[in-house]
Amino acid sequence: MKNKELLEQTLIYIDKNLDKHLTLEMLAEKYGYSPYHFSRIFSWALGISLMNYVNKRKMEYACFYLSTEMKIIDIALSLGFETHSGFSKSFKKIYHCSPESYRLHASKSKPELIDLNHLDRYALGGIIMKPRIIEQD
């Protein structure tokens, strides 16, 4: 499996399973990689560690859900948090405000997946050299 395909499948899987407790080991095993190698591929391509990405994604969805009429505890539980306070602490760490105050100005757009098309330019490993044969006296 190529790295781009692996990453696309991983990102989709993460989005579909945000309510579960996702770990590096579990995701690496799902795709047949060692945790170390899987982590390196992910970090190289996206510039962020896998677990930071998972937490960031949960918070992006939290922002979207805060624009709806869902209760904050329901949002927390749907994103895999066990308590309202754990969710609030994680939310404040990223957005520097409480979910309640963020709700007043919440964005109504659903988070989009990261575009991985930039990975194609690295697939060849750099500049393609075109050799020329020159005859000299």
C-alpha positions as CSV (number, residue, x, y, z in Angstrom):
1,M,0.0,0.0,0.0
2,K,1.4,3.4,-0.9
3,N,1.8,6.1,1.7
4,K,-0.9,8.4,0.2
5,E,-3.5,5.6,0.2
6,L,-2.5,4.6,3.7
7,L,-2.9,8.1,5.0
8,E,-6.3,8.6,3.2
9,Q,-7.7,5.5,4.7
10,T,-6.3,6.4,8.1
11,L,-7.9,9.9,8.0
12,I,-11.2,8.5,6.9
13,Y,-11.1,5.8,9.6
14,I,-10.3,8.4,12.3
15,D,-13.2,10.6,11.2
16,K,-15.6,7.7,11.3
17,N,-14.4,6.5,14.7
18,L,-13.9,9.6,16.8
19,D,-16.3,8.2,19.4
20,K,-13.9,5.4,20.1
21,H,-10.6,5.4,22.1
22,L,-8.1,5.5,19.2
23,T,-4.4,4.7,19.9
24,L,-1.3,4.7,17.8
25,E,-0.8,1.0,18.4
26,M,-4.3,0.1,17.4
27,L,-4.2,2.1,14.1
28,A,-0.7,0.8,13.2
29,E,-1.8,-2.8,13.8
30,K,-5.0,-2.2,11.7
31,Y,-2.8,-1.3,8.7
32,G,0.0,-3.8,9.3
33,Y,2.8,-1.4,10.4
34,S,4.8,-1.1,13.5
35,P,3.8,1.8,15.7
36,Y,7.2,3.5,15.2
37,H,7.0,3.3,11.4
38,F,3.4,4.2,11.2
39,S,4.0,7.3,13.4
40,R,6.9,8.4,11.2
41,I,4.9,8.1,8.0
42,F,2.1,10.1,9.5
43,S,4.3,12.8,11.0
44,W,6.3,13.1,7.9
45,A,3.3,13.6,5.6
46,L,1.1,15.8,7.8
47,G,3.6,17.5,10.0
48,I,1.8,16.6,13.2
49,S,1.8,13.5,15.4
50,L,-1.0,11.0,15.0
51,M,-2.5,11.5,18.4
52,N,-2.3,15.3,18.1
53,Y,-4.2,14.9,14.9
54,V,-6.8,12.8,16.5
55,N,-7.3,15.3,19.3
56,K,-7.3,18.2,16.8
57,R,-10.0,16.4,14.7
58,K,-12.1,15.8,17.8
59,M,-12.0,19.5,18.6
60,E,-12.8,20.5,15.0
61,Y,-15.9,18.3,15.2
62,A,-16.7,19.7,18.6
63,C,-16.7,23.2,17.1
64,F,-19.1,22.1,14.5
65,Y,-21.4,20.3,17.0
66,L,-21.4,23.4,19.2
67,S,-23.2,25.3,16.4
68,T,-26.1,22.8,16.7
69,E,-28.5,22.4,19.6
70,M,-26.7,19.4,21.0
71,K,-26.0,19.4,24.7
72,I,-22.3,19.8,25.6
73,I,-22.3,16.5,27.5
74,D,-23.7,14.7,24.4
75,I,-21.0,16.3,22.3
76,A,-18.4,15.1,24.8
77,L,-19.7,11.6,24.8
78,S,-20.1,11.4,21.0
79,L,-16.4,12.4,20.7
80,G,-15.2,9.7,23.1
81,F,-14.7,11.8,26.2
82,E,-15.8,10.2,29.4
83,T,-16.8,13.4,31.3
84,H,-17.9,16.9,30.6
85,S,-15.0,18.3,32.5
86,G,-12.4,16.3,30.5
87,F,-13.9,17.6,27.3
88,S,-14.0,21.2,28.6
89,K,-10.4,21.0,29.7
90,S,-9.3,19.7,26.3
91,F,-11.3,22.3,24.5
92,K,-10.0,25.2,26.6
93,K,-6.4,24.0,26.0
94,I,-6.8,24.4,22.3
95,Y,-9.3,27.3,21.9
96,H,-8.6,29.3,25.1
97,C,-12.3,29.6,26.0
98,S,-15.0,27.3,27.3
99,P,-17.3,25.4,25.0
100,E,-20.2,27.4,26.4
101,S,-18.7,30.7,25.3
102,Y,-17.5,29.3,22.0
103,R,-21.0,28.2,21.2
104,L,-22.1,31.9,20.8
105,H,-19.8,32.2,17.8
106,A,-19.5,28.6,16.5
107,S,-18.9,27.9,12.8
108,K,-21.7,26.0,11.1
109,S,-19.4,24.3,8.5
110,K,-18.5,20.7,8.9
111,P,-14.7,20.0,9.1
112,E,-13.1,18.8,5.8
113,L,-10.4,16.1,5.4
114,I,-6.9,17.3,4.7
115,D,-5.9,17.4,1.1
116,L,-3.1,14.9,0.5
117,N,-2.3,15.8,-3.1
118,H,0.9,17.5,-2.0
119,L,2.4,14.1,-1.4
120,D,2.5,13.2,-5.1
121,R,5.4,15.6,-5.7
122,Y,7.5,13.7,-3.2
123,A,6.7,10.2,-4.7
124,L,9.7,10.2,-7.1
125,G,12.2,11.2,-4.4
126,G,13.3,14.5,-5.9
127,I,14.4,15.9,-9.2
128,I,14.4,13.6,-12.2
129,M,17.8,13.7,-13.9
130,K,18.0,13.4,-17.7
131,P,21.4,12.2,-18.7
132,R,23.1,13.5,-21.8
133,I,25.9,11.8,-23.6
134,I,28.5,14.3,-24.8
135,E,31.4,13.4,-26.9
136,Q,34.6,15.3,-26.3
137,D,37.9,15.3,-28.3
